[in-house]
């Protein structure tokens, strides 16, 4: 009976941040592929719209991957971790040598070096570029300030600082490489502008087809799966306040580090209250 035919629930896709929106359309693409294969097994109107949906998805996927630096982020994380390891090793050595009361010259050198280190308040937990800038400044001081250069020699840290310098330069190169690979400003917004109506049309056509199909329950499994995902996003992804809007910049931000798993990334996908 007509009243028994289930329909895909609506969701305001424009209110989803980039990460959740890409997740929605990716799940939708996968469920349609599961139901209809390459689309040839779908009703004609569904198949035609699915083709347009998939074309828009390709552009969105490319823009999203570029905007999140997916090709370069893992290399940067590893290089930064190596850099942190060397720096923290130097700091621990200096702290240990500060306790060498039996060797006044070494203790004095360690105290001087720790003053230089503390001056920049370097933390492995801060963002990539901020930490890299501070380490570069510390390395310049150790190389160019006579008493710090002498202290590094006294403490036996010349080779350690040399290795740190190489890693700092490597991290900087990867940061630059990642910036160059980033999608042009507005690319993610443009891709979403194309993708959102294609998603809405695909759902509308599926709902209409379900109503008119001779087999009243032919699409139940597909629609049930889609609805489960929509319900999840409504509960967990939509901003709680109705007056929250997205700005142009939000379309190009990196994903939330809680989702992406990188605490050293700047926060992204943050809505602005009107």
Residue pairs with C-beta under 8 A, 6 or more apart in sequence:
1 216
2 211
4 216
4 217
5 210
5 211
5 216
5 217
6 210
6 220
6 223
6 224
6 227
7 207
7 210
7 211
7 223
8 203
8 206
8 207
8 223
8 226
8 227
8 230
9 227
9 230
9 231
10 203
10 230
11 24
11 230
11 233
11 234
11 238
12 238
13 21
13 24
13 196
13 199
13 200
14 196
14 246
15 238
15 239
15 244
15 246
16 24
16 233
16 237
16 238
17 237
17 246
17 250
17 256
17 269
17 271
18 64
18 67
18 188
18 192
18 250
18 251
18 253
18 255
18 268
18 269
19 255
19 256
19 259
19 260
19 269
20 233
20 237
21 192
21 195
21 196
22 60
22 61
22 64
23 233
24 199
24 229
24 230
24 233
25 53
25 57
25 60
25 195
25 199
26 57
26 61
27 226
27 229
28 53
28 199
28 202
28 203
28 226
28 229
29 53
29 54
29 57
31 222
31 225
31 226
32 39
32 42
32 50
32 53
32 202
32 222
34 222
35 42
35 219
35 221
35 222
36 42
36 46
36 47
36 50
39 46
39 47
39 50
39 51
39 54
40 47
42 50
43 209
43 213
45 205
45 208
45 209
46 202
46 205
46 206
46 209
49 198
49 201
49 202
49 205
50 202
52 198
52 201
53 198
53 199
53 201
53 202
56 191
56 194
56 195
56 198
57 195
57 198
59 191
59 194
59 195
60 191
60 192
60 194
60 195
62 183
62 191
63 183
63 187
63 188
63 190
63 191
64 188
64 191
65 71
66 181
66 182
66 183
66 187
67 182
67 183
67 187
67 188
67 252
67 253
67 254
68 254
68 255
68 260
69 76
69 178
69 181
69 182
69 254
71 181
72 174
72 177
72 178
72 181
73 178
73 262
75 174
76 128
76 171
76 174
76 175
76 178
77 262
77 264
79 167
79 170
79 171
79 174
80 128
80 131
80 171
80 264
82 167
83 132
83 135
83 164
83 167
83 168
83 170
83 171
84 124
86 160
86 163
86 164
86 167
87 122
87 124
87 135
87 164
88 124
89 160
90 117
90 157
90 160
90 161
90 164
91 117
93 155
93 157
93 160
94 110
94 113
94 114
94 117
94 155
94 157
95 110
95 114
97 106
97 107
97 109
97 110
97 155
98 107
98 110
98 111
98 114
99 107
100 106
100 107
100 110
101 107
105 154
106 154
106 155
109 150
109 151
109 154
109 155
110 151
110 155
112 147
112 148
112 151
113 148
113 151
113 152
113 155
113 157
116 138
116 141
116 142
116 145
116 148
117 138
119 138
120 134
120 135
120 137
120 138
121 134
122 131
122 134
122 135
122 138
123 131
124 131
125 263
125 264
126 264
127 264
127 265
127 266
128 171
128 175
128 264
128 265
129 175
131 264
132 168
132 171
132 172
132 175
135 164
135 168
136 168
136 172
139 161
139 164
139 165
139 168
141 148
142 148
142 149
142 152
142 161
143 149
143 161
152 158
152 161
183 252
185 252
186 248
186 251
186 252
187 252
188 251
188 252
189 248
189 251
189 252
192 251
203 226
206 219
206 222
206 223
209 219
210 218
210 219
210 223
213 219
239 271
241 273
243 273
243 274
244 271
244 272
244 273
244 274
245 271
245 272
245 273
245 274
246 271
246 272
247 272
250 269
250 270
250 271
250 272
253 267
253 268
253 269
253 270
254 260
254 265
254 266
254 268
254 269
255 268
255 269
256 267
256 268
256 269
257 263
257 264
257 265
257 267
257 268
